[in-house]
Amino acid sequence: MTNKKLLILLIAGLFFNLAACRKNFSEEKYTEPEVPVQPDLGVKITATVAGFITDENKNPVSGAEVKAGNKQGLTDEYGYFKLSNVVLPKTAGFVKITKKGYFEAFKTFTAKEGKETFLRSLLFEKKETANFAAASGGTATTSGGAKVSLPANAVVTAANGNAYTGQVHVSARLIDLASMEEQELSAVSDGRGINTAGNLRALKSFSSIMVELNGAAGEKLQIATGAKATLTLPIASALIATAPAQIALWSYDEGNGLWKEEGTAVKTGNAYVGTVGHFSFWDGAVGMALVNFTAQVLNSNLQPLANVPVVVSYANQPANSGHSRFGFTDVNGNVSGAIPANSSLVLEVMTTCAIPAYAYPFSTGSSNADLGVLTGNMGQGLVTITGTVNNCSGQPVTNGYVQTYDHGFYNRIAVNNGSFSFTGLACVNTSISYVAVDNNTHQQNTPQTITLATGMNNLGVLTACGTSTIGNITYSIDGVTRTMIEPADTLAAYGFPPNPYTTIINLRTGSNSPTMSLQFDGGMTLGSNHKISDIWSEGYASGRAFAPVPLTVTITEYGDIGGFISGSFSGSVQDFVSGAPHIINYSFRVKRFN
């Protein structure tokens, strides 16, 4: 090659490199080409999902039904649930949480084979927003100014599609995108949706609402085929300036745990207005390209931070703008999820008071991002809880846990060979309660309290002994005795003050309805001022019996929520259908869930 040709090639290469540098570092942001991602929901894995369910006041919600994949269970007195060996789609596993009197809640996550995903979720009390006749239609206006408008004769019964002509009861709630805690705990899905092209997108939300229609008897209603309801969705104040003139409407798809693009809304003043053909959760959002990220969060002593919230936000916007993504670390401090591609972002580790304790800026391209180990000074909210647990014989507990609760600090800490240790973030200088449980002997101690301080909190030696954790029901019908005992059976008691009734049920694993249910009056008092007339139970031909003369129920224990209700009754009853007589004897000791 001649020197002249070599010089020409060198100059050309120099200009090519300069042009490349200019493209990457110019003031105009460079965006890598998007690689469309179409979800494959057919690939399944087996994993575990666990977590805590609380209400708007940070109180545990007990007795809530949690479903994921092929498993279901109930939250305990601490709002805790754990579903093991659940078969889930690898791309998008999700849990559905239901309890009477609350809006349904959903949490979507990316499960990992053989691993446990930790979640926290919030249940909103379902309050009636408005009611009107189906024949006339009407409008419901929420706190915050969202509106749900139904035309006349546009409602059907959801179960069968038949026209509904009675009173329509509308329950609607606007999600406060300016509240970090509300976003963190109430976020439906994990911010991923499927657009009209079938691609996964990260939703950049500008307004979100939950809506439910019920009939006079509590039955679920829906919009009739071909009819449309109008939604008016106020735009979060921090987002008005950047809100586009038109936006996509997305509904939450309970079939796959992801949002589904189906419609548009137009910006009118400080709100978006659009029409929808059914009710669920609705989100006015821009669909963005996404990538997945992973990270491990440790403190400066390289201890994993467990069960702490992690928030990923745009670097040029506040975390309370409504565009953030939320997740929780597992017991090893690992966290993962979907985040916007080609973006400048910041990851924040939060305390239970939704106060940032640690921030890590980073950028994404079009490929998945592994942030590796994140460690450093986590601020004043960093606490470590340690101690040991012995059983009633003074030996180390080998299969048990320590439960902490109060002020949002709900954690279930495993006991290994008699010892336990947990490092996380909390609102310090607050009093929390804790209790030690031995799963082998089904014993626990009396709850104790401690005021959390930054750094080490040694609980000393705990003795998991003194109170049985097992519920049981024993009953006989004409001399044939049946026993229901936990954990093979799921037993639950519900007290409803000031309502004078107490309900006790049994739910066998995998059953959607009680195999036994009884209800007695007399309030929450001890003694024999309680009466029962009606019993649902196996052992009766019709599955139900009644007492022509109400039987007396003697209550010997009526604990607070998390405590036990104990009692017994006996006498003569008749089959509800045939009238056949039976002699019965029931005794029970069941944990109170409400």
Order of alpha helices (4+ residues) and beta strands (2+ residues): alpha-beta-beta-beta-beta-beta-beta-beta-beta-beta-beta-beta-beta-alpha-beta-beta-beta-beta-beta-beta-beta-beta-beta-beta-beta-beta-beta-beta-beta-beta-beta-beta-beta-beta-beta-beta-beta-beta-beta-beta-beta-beta-beta-beta-beta-beta-beta
